[in-house]
Amino acid sequence: MSVEFKGMDGILKELENKCGPRKLNQVTTNALKKGSEVVKEDMVQAFGAFADTGASQNEIIVSVPRTIQGVKQVRLGWNGPKARWRMIHLNENGYTKTGRRITPRGFGTIRKTVDSSSKKFSNIVQNELERLL
């Protein structure tokens, strides 16, 4: 899932003209970090609704912003000693067991949380970028 900004091209071009590409890179990295922390907090809260041991909440990580194919990205994932990413996949998509479709309590939680927090994420990133102007 991705979040698309409308009107951000003008802000980014203006920032690049004002500050230069190196400073723009720093500013966009910081803006993406702040926005991703909000999404992470929302995800921790969403996973708290059906938490048993809390391992899924504790293993939520946010990657460092990176440019992949010309697009700056931040990834949210699960990494830790209990390897909860396997369980997260089953929780998010459901599974079949002896021919029956199983939908766990956390079914679709990631999708719902990303959809609900995408507006907050884009507002935070946009406000951080405009703050420099």
N, C-alpha and C positions, 0 to 999 in steps of 0.2 A: 504494500500500500504506500502511496506517496501523497504528498501535499503539494499543491501547485499554487504559486503566487501569481496574482494578476497585478500588473503595474510595478512589479519589482525591478524590471529591466531598467526603467528610468532612474530609480533610486540607486541601483548598482552602478550605472554609467556615471551618474552625478558624483557618487562617492569615489569612483576610480579617477575621474577628472580632478577632484578636489584633493585626494590623498595619495593616489598612486596605487599600483597593483599590489605591492607588498603590504601596505597598510590595509587595503581592502580585504586581503586574505585574512589578516588578523581579526578584523572587525567581523567578517562573516563567520569565522570560526567561533568567536566568542558568542555571537548571536545564536548560532546553532546549538552551542553548548547549553546556553540558558534555556532555550526552547525545549531541548531534549530532556533537561532535568524536570521540567513540568510534566512532560509525558511520562517519564519514569515514575514520578510521584503518583500520578493518576493510575498507572499500571499497578503499583504496589498496593494502592488503596482498593482497586478492583479485585486483585487477587486475595485480599484480606477477607472478602465475603465468603470464600469457600476454603480458606486455609486450614490445613490440619496441623502440620508441623512448622509451617512458615518457610520451608526450604525454597519453594518456588519464588517467594517474595525476596528472599535473601540473595538469590542468584541472578536477579535482574541486573543487566549491565547496559551501559550506553557506550558506543564506540567513540573514538576520536573522529571528528569531522574529516572526511577525506574526499578528494576529487576523483570520481570514477566516471570515465568517458565524458569529461567536461562538466559534470554536474557534482556539486558539493553535497555530500550525503552524511547522515548520521544514522547508525543502525542500533536498534534496540534488540537485545537478545538475552539468553540465559547461559551462564557459565559458572561452574562451581564444582565442589567436590562430590555432590550428589547427582550430577549430570541430569538435572531436571528438564533439560531441553527435550528429551524423549517424551516425558510425561506431558509437557506443554503441548507438543504436537498432537498427541492423542486427545487432550482436553479441548484444544481449539477446533479440531476437525471431526471428532468423534471416531468411532471404529465399529467393526462388526465382530460379533462373537457368536459362534454356532449359528450363523445365518441371521441373527438379529442385529439391528442397528442400535448401537449404544450411544447416547448423547449424555456425557457427564455433566455435573453441575456447572462446570466452568466452560461449557460449550460456547464458542464464539466470543469469549471475553476479550481477547486481544483485539479483534476486529471492532467490537463495540467501543472499547476504550480509545483506540486510535481515532475512530470516527468522531467520538465526542470531544477529544482533546485537540483535534487538528486545528480548530478555530483559535484556541488559546495559543497553540504553538506558533501559528502564523502571525498572530497579533504580537507576541513577544519578539519574534525575529524581526518583524517589520518595525516595531518601536525601537529596538536596539539599533537598527540600521539608520532610522530617521534621527535618532538621538545624536548621531555624529554630524549630521548635516547642519 
